[in-house]
Amino acid sequence: MKVSGRVRPPGDKSISHRVLMLAGLARGRSELRGLLTGADVKSTAGVLRRLGVGASAIRPGGVVTVTGGRLHRPTATLDCGNSGTTSRLILGVLAGRRLAARLTGDASLRRRPMRRVTEPLRLMGAHIVEESADGALPLRTAGGRLRAIEYASPVASAQVKSALLLAGLTGEVAVTLREPFQSRDHSERLFVHLGLDLHRRDGAIEFRPTEVRIRPFALDVPGDASSAAFLVAAAILAEGGALTIENVNVNPTRTGFLVVLERMGAQVERVNLGEAGGEPVADLIVRPASLRGTAVGAAEIPALVDEVPILAVLASRAAGETVFRDVGELRVKESNRLELIAANLRAVGVTCEVHGNDLHVAGGDRPPRGRVDTARDHRLTMAFAVLGTVPGAEVRLSERRSVAISYPAFFTDLLRIGRGTRHRD
């Protein structure tokens, strides 16, 4: 196919969650534009409403008004749906409030690890009761009087970091934390943007509750870099043309995939640089490219962990082998992404293996043909849909509805940027 035109990805998923929660903690009426309309963000809005926050409906192109202030004890279980971000960050919000609440989620979310968040929150003094032997959801919280914490996280996780910062904010205690590699820094940027006392010193993040009352605010959410990655990939695999992807968040902690793609031989031009809500934004111009294999090191993974599925798909079309080091974290995403990436690439004729926590993908030019089991994982669905755009491809997806989690208009946009795209259910 050939690509052309301009396309704007949906609002940044990570930022959408965070601005909703911070607006819910602000005393007054905030206005949010560009929020992702996907199911995960709607789960966050629903949880906030059960806690007494006023939040208007989240619709494409609409302004969402949030009236925050004091949170109230919910009268029903807080259902986080499929959203790990909702569950882990809300635990941080609730940790510093004397509210009894019960959190749960769908079957997929109830299998995902929670102790990486609950254990440091308990060190701060939070009362969290596990209902299962493995510490996953459902969980019960009762708030508590928190104490300051200095914490060295064993994993580079933006969700762990954000949960602790939100607990420090609601519990009015200091938080100092370190992580082995820098993870996404949207929470830190938002704290600073809203005038809170947060700094990075000597490799540590320091939050001090000198000003804990958030004023109502207005904010425009930039386009999601992870969603844009699928459009970038489609343009790279195209037979001709050029695609402009507008208003993309180019925060360095989110654009590790662009660094890897440049190493593989792709060129993605950034134009119209600006800022939105403390985040750098730009339009991306992408053209087709011939790719070569590379090695993606462990230190790079935190800045591109959500892009591993689409990078692996691109690696399957590159010359030579690509290796992703230390990507075991993919086993505890919405699905066992690590094993499913490998199994699905093999299903369409690609040589791909998992060795320990490393993923090895051998590139080639044979048209991919076969059935893909997405396990209702939105990022697998979109990645293999993009693979289905190459000439001669016959990629059959087990489902397509999961894209509603993060990019409801994905298939519409994919068809619009390149007529003739083919994928089969």
C-alpha positions in Angstrom: 0.0 0.0 0.0 0.9 3.7 -0.2 0.3 6.1 2.6 -0.7 9.7 2.4 -2.4 12.5 4.3 -2.5 13.7 7.9 -3.7 11.8 10.9 -4.0 12.7 14.6 -3.7 9.9 17.2 -5.9 9.8 20.2 -5.0 11.6 23.4 -2.2 10.2 25.5 -3.5 7.3 27.6 -1.0 7.8 30.5 -1.6 11.5 30.8 -5.4 11.1 30.5 -5.5 8.9 33.6 -3.3 11.2 35.6 -5.0 14.5 34.7 -8.4 13.1 35.6 -7.1 12.0 39.0 -5.4 15.3 39.7 -8.5 17.3 38.5 -10.5 15.1 40.9 -8.3 16.2 43.7 -8.4 19.8 42.8 -11.0 21.9 44.7 -13.1 23.3 41.9 -13.9 22.9 38.2 -11.2 21.9 35.8 -11.5 21.6 32.0 -9.7 18.9 30.0 -9.4 18.7 26.3 -8.0 15.9 24.1 -8.6 13.1 26.6 -8.4 9.6 25.3 -11.9 8.2 24.8 -10.8 4.6 25.2 -12.3 2.1 27.7 -9.4 2.4 30.2 -9.7 6.1 30.7 -13.4 5.7 31.1 -12.7 3.2 33.8 -10.7 5.9 35.7 -13.6 8.4 35.2 -16.1 5.9 36.5 -14.0 5.1 39.6 -13.7 8.9 40.3 -17.4 9.4 40.0 -18.0 6.6 42.6 -15.7 8.6 44.9 -17.8 11.7 44.6 -16.0 13.5 41.8 -18.1 15.2 39.1 -16.9 14.3 35.7 -18.8 14.9 32.4 -19.0 12.3 29.7 -15.8 11.6 27.7 -16.6 12.0 24.0 -14.4 12.5 20.9 -13.6 16.1 20.5 -15.4 17.2 23.6 -14.3 19.2 26.7 -14.5 17.1 29.9 -15.3 19.1 33.0 -14.2 17.7 36.3 -15.4 19.1 39.6 -13.1 17.8 42.3 -12.5 18.3 46.0 -13.2 16.0 48.9 -13.5 12.3 48.1 -16.3 10.3 49.6 -16.6 6.7 50.7 -17.9 4.7 47.8 -21.1 2.8 48.3 -20.1 0.1 45.8 -17.0 -1.7 44.7 -14.6 0.4 42.5 -14.5 -1.5 39.1 -11.2 -0.7 37.3 -12.2 -2.7 34.2 -9.1 -3.8 32.3 -7.0 -0.8 33.4 -3.8 -1.5 35.4 -3.1 2.2 35.5 -6.5 2.9 37.1 -6.1 0.3 39.8 -2.5 1.1 40.8 -2.8 4.9 40.7 -6.1 4.9 42.6 -4.5 2.8 45.3 -2.1 5.7 45.7 -4.9 8.3 45.8 -6.8 6.3 48.5 -3.7 5.5 50.6 -3.7 9.0 52.1 -7.5 9.3 52.6 -9.5 7.7 55.4 -11.9 6.0 53.1 -12.9 2.3 53.1 -13.0 1.0 49.5 -12.8 -2.2 47.6 -11.2 -2.4 44.2 -11.6 -5.0 41.5 -11.3 -5.4 37.7 -12.0 -7.8 34.9 -10.5 -11.3 34.7 -7.4 -10.0 32.9 -6.7 -7.3 35.5 -7.3 -9.7 38.4 -4.3 -11.7 37.2 -1.9 -8.7 37.1 0.6 -8.1 39.9 -0.3 -5.5 42.5 2.3 -6.0 45.3 4.8 -3.9 43.5 2.5 -1.0 44.4 0.8 -2.2 47.7 4.1 -3.1 49.4 5.7 0.4 49.3 2.3 1.9 50.1 2.2 -0.3 53.2 5.7 1.0 54.1 4.1 4.5 54.1 1.4 3.3 56.5 -1.4 2.5 54.1 -4.0 -0.1 55.2 -4.5 -2.5 52.3 -6.1 -5.9 52.7 -5.6 -8.7 50.1 -8.5 -11.0 49.3 -6.3 -13.5 47.3 -3.2 -15.4 48.1 -1.2 -13.8 45.2 -1.9 -10.2 46.3 -3.8 -9.4 43.1 -7.2 -7.7 42.9 -9.7 -7.6 44.6 -8.1 -5.4 47.3 -9.6 -3.5 50.2 -8.2 -0.2 51.4 -9.0 1.8 54.6 -6.7 4.8 54.2 -4.3 5.6 57.1 -2.0 8.2 58.5 0.9 8.1 56.2 4.6 8.7 56.9 7.4 9.9 54.6 9.2 7.4 52.5 12.5 7.0 50.8 12.1 4.1 48.4 14.4 2.4 45.8 12.0 0.6 43.4 13.3 -2.7 42.2 11.5 -2.1 38.8 11.4 0.9 36.5 7.7 1.5 36.7 5.8 4.7 36.1 2.8 3.2 37.8 4.7 2.4 41.0 6.3 5.9 41.0 2.9 7.6 40.3 1.1 5.7 43.0 3.7 6.8 45.6 3.6 10.4 44.5 -0.2 10.5 44.6 0.0 8.9 48.1 2.4 11.6 49.2 0.1 14.3 47.8 -3.1 13.0 49.4 -1.3 12.0 52.6 0.7 15.2 52.8 4.0 13.5 53.3 7.4 13.6 51.6 8.4 11.0 49.0 11.9 10.3 47.7 12.3 7.5 45.3 14.8 6.0 42.9 14.4 3.5 40.1 16.9 1.4 38.2 16.1 3.1 34.9 14.1 6.2 34.3 10.4 5.3 33.5 7.8 7.6 32.0 7.8 10.9 33.8 4.3 12.2 33.1 3.4 12.4 36.8 6.5 14.4 37.6 5.8 16.8 34.7 2.2 17.3 35.8 3.1 17.9 39.4 5.6 20.6 38.3 3.1 22.1 35.8 0.5 22.4 38.6 2.9 24.1 40.9 3.7 21.3 43.3 7.1 21.0 44.9 8.8 18.2 43.0 12.4 18.0 41.9 14.9 15.6 40.6 18.2 15.6 42.5 21.2 13.3 42.2 19.1 10.7 40.3 16.2 10.7 42.8 12.7 12.2 42.6 11.8 14.3 45.6 8.3 15.5 46.4 7.7 17.8 49.4 4.1 18.6 50.5 4.8 22.3 50.9 1.7 23.1 48.7 -0.8 20.2 48.6 -3.9 22.0 47.5 -4.3 21.8 43.8 -6.0 24.6 42.1 -8.5 23.9 39.2 -6.8 23.9 35.9 -7.3 23.7 32.1 -5.2 21.3 30.1 -4.9 20.0 26.6 -3.7 16.3 26.4 -1.3 15.7 23.5 -1.5 12.7 21.1 -0.4 9.3 22.4 3.1 8.3 21.3 2.3 4.6 21.8 -0.8 4.9 19.5 1.3 6.9 17.0 3.8 4.1 16.9 1.4 1.9 14.9 0.9 4.6 12.4 4.6 5.2 12.1 5.1 1.5 11.5 2.4 1.4 8.8 4.1 4.2 7.0 7.6 2.5 7.2 6.2 -0.7 5.8 4.3 1.1 3.0 5.4 0.9 -0.7 5.4 4.7 -1.1 4.1 8.0 0.0 4.5 10.0 3.2 2.4 10.3 6.3 2.1 13.3 8.7 1.1 12.3 12.3 0.0 15.4 14.1 0.3 16.6 17.7 2.3 13.6 19.1 3.8 13.6 22.6 7.6 13.4 22.0 8.5 13.2 25.7 11.9 11.4 25.7 10.6 8.8 28.1 8.0 7.8 25.5 10.0 8.0 22.3 12.5 5.2 22.8 10.9 3.4 19.8 11.9 6.3 17.5 15.5 5.9 18.6 15.4 2.2 17.9 13.8 2.8 14.5 16.5 5.3 13.5 19.1 2.7 14.4 17.2 0.2 12.1 17.3 2.6 9.2 14.0 4.6 9.4 13.9 8.3 9.4 11.1 10.1 11.2 11.2 13.9 10.9 9.9 16.1 13.8 8.3 19.4 12.8 6.1 22.1 14.4 7.6 21.5 17.9 5.6 22.9 20.8 4.4 22.2 24.3 1.1 21.0 25.9 0.6 20.6 29.6 4.3 20.5 30.3 4.9 17.9 27.6 6.8 18.4 24.3 4.8 17.8 21.2 5.6 17.7 17.5 4.2 16.5 14.1 6.0 13.4 12.8 6.6 13.0 9.0 7.2 9.3 8.1 8.2 7.7 4.9 8.8 4.0 3.8 12.2 2.6 4.7 14.2 -0.6 4.4 15.1 -1.8 7.9 18.0 -3.8 9.4 18.1 -5.8 12.6 19.4 -4.3 15.9 19.8 -5.1 19.6 17.5 -3.4 22.1 19.2 -3.2 25.5 17.6 -3.5 28.9 18.1 0.1 29.7 16.1 1.1 26.7 13.0 -1.0 27.5 11.3 1.4 30.1 11.0 4.1 27.3 9.5 1.7 24.8 7.9 -1.3 26.7 4.5 -0.7 25.1 6.0 -0.5 21.7 7.8 -3.9 21.8 4.9 -5.6 19.9 5.0 -3.2 17.0 8.8 -3.1 17.0 8.9 -6.9 16.9 6.5 -6.8 13.9 8.8 -4.4 12.1 11.8 -6.5 13.1 10.2 -9.4 11.2 10.5 -7.4 8.0 14.1 -6.2 8.7 17.3 -7.7 7.3 19.0 -9.8 10.0 18.0 -10.6 13.6 16.7 -8.2 16.2 17.0 -9.0 19.9 15.0 -7.4 22.7 16.8 -7.8 26.0 15.2 -8.2 29.4 11.5 -7.9 28.3 10.1 -10.3 30.9 7.8 -7.5 32.1 5.7 -8.2 29.0 4.5 -11.4 30.6 2.4 -9.4 33.1 0.7 -7.0 30.7 -2.9 -7.3 29.5 -1.8 -10.7 28.2 1.4 -12.7 28.3 2.6 -10.4 25.5 6.1 -11.9 25.4 5.0 -15.4 24.6 2.1 -14.3 22.3 4.4 -12.0 20.2 6.7 -15.0 19.6 3.8 -17.5 19.0 1.9 -15.2 16.6 5.0 -14.3 14.6 5.7 -18.0 14.2 2.1 -18.5 13.2 2.5 -16.1 10.2 5.8 -17.7 9.1 8.4 -15.7 11.1 11.3 -17.3 13.0 11.0 -16.0 16.5 12.1 -17.4 19.9 12.0 -16.5 23.6 15.2 -17.3 25.5 14.7 -16.5 29.2 13.5 -12.8 29.2 15.0 -12.1 25.8 13.0 -12.0 22.5 14.8 -12.9 19.2 13.1 -12.1 15.9 14.6 -13.1 12.5 13.7 -10.8 9.7 12.7 -11.8 6.2 10.6 -10.7 3.2 8.2 -13.7 2.9 4.6 -12.4 3.0 3.1 -13.1 6.5 0.2 -15.5 6.4 -1.7 -17.1 9.2 -4.1 -16.7 12.1 -3.1 -14.5 15.0 -4.5 -15.0 18.6 -4.6 -11.5 20.0 -5.9 -12.7 23.5 -8.0 -9.5 23.4 -4.8 -7.4 23.9 -5.2 -4.1 22.1 -1.5 -3.7 21.3 -1.2 -7.2 19.8 -4.3 -6.5 17.7 -2.9 -3.3 16.3 0.6 -4.6 15.7 -0.5 -7.6 13.7 -3.1 -5.5 11.8 -0.2 -3.3 10.7 1.7 -6.5 9.6 -1.3 -7.3 7.5 -0.7 -4.3 5.3 2.4 -5.6 3.6 2.1 -6.8 0.0 0.8 -10.4 -0.2 -0.1 -10.6 3.5 -3.0 -12.7 4.7 -3.1 -12.0 8.5 -6.3 -13.2 10.2 -7.0 -11.5 13.5 -8.9 -13.4 16.2 -10.7 -10.2 17.1 -10.6 -6.4 16.6 -12.7 -5.0 19.4 -9.9 -4.7 21.9 -8.6 -1.6 20.2 -11.3 0.3 22.1 -9.0 0.1 25.1 -6.6 2.7 23.7 -7.4 3.6 20.1 -11.1 3.2 19.2 -10.7 4.7 15.7 -7.6 2.6 14.8 -9.0 0.6 12.0 -10.7 3.6 10.5 -7.4 5.6 10.6 -5.4 2.7 9.2 -7.7 2.4 6.2 -7.8 6.1 5.7 -4.0 6.6 5.5 -3.6 3.8 3.0 -6.5 2.5 0.9 -6.1 -1.1 0.1 -5.0 -2.2 3.6 -6.0 -5.8 4.1 -6.6 -7.7 7.3 -9.0 -10.5 7.9 -11.0 -11.6 11.0 
